Amino acid sequence: MIDPWLLERLVCPATRTPLRHDATRDELVSEAAGLAYPIRDGVPVMLIEEARRIGEDDASG
């Protein structure tokens, strides 16, 4: 679980827009950029090169 205080302050490094926490995948999602940033050991990895494109590896349905 990511700290709500931290989530309010983090923005997408590509678009500078707010992020949404996806608890199922443990990622921070930027809808504007179409990217999902991983959270590893409780630490958000806010590097564009580490982000997953939304839609990649998604289960259909």
C-alpha positions in Angstrom: 0.0 0.0 0.0 1.3 3.4 -1.0 1.1 6.3 1.5 -1.8 8.5 0.4 0.2 11.6 1.3 2.9 10.5 -1.1 0.5 9.6 -3.9 -1.0 13.1 -3.7 2.4 14.6 -4.5 3.7 12.2 -7.1 3.2 13.1 -10.8 4.0 11.4 -14.0 7.6 12.4 -15.1 6.5 12.4 -18.7 3.3 14.5 -18.5 3.4 16.0 -15.0 -0.1 14.8 -14.4 -1.5 13.0 -11.3 -1.2 9.2 -11.0 -3.7 6.5 -10.0 -2.6 3.6 -7.8 -3.5 0.2 -9.2 -3.4 -2.0 -6.1 -3.9 -5.2 -8.1 -0.7 -4.7 -10.1 1.0 -2.6 -7.5 1.7 0.2 -10.0 1.2 3.9 -10.4 -0.8 4.6 -13.6 -0.6 7.7 -15.8 -3.6 7.7 -18.0 -2.3 10.7 -19.8 1.0 9.1 -20.8 -0.4 5.5 -21.1 2.3 4.3 -18.7 2.3 2.3 -15.5 5.2 2.8 -13.1 6.1 -0.2 -10.9 6.3 -0.1 -7.1 9.1 -2.3 -5.9 9.5 -3.1 -2.2 7.2 -0.3 -1.4 9.1 2.3 -3.5 7.7 3.8 -6.6 10.1 3.6 -9.6 9.4 6.8 -11.4 11.7 6.2 -14.4 10.1 6.4 -17.8 12.4 3.6 -19.1 11.1 1.3 -16.3 7.4 2.0 -17.0 5.1 -0.4 -18.7 2.9 0.7 -21.6 -0.7 0.4 -20.5 -2.1 -2.5 -22.5 1.1 -4.5 -22.5 0.8 -7.7 -20.5 -2.8 -6.9 -19.7 -5.1 -9.9 -19.4 -8.0 -9.7 -21.9 -11.4 -9.2 -20.5 
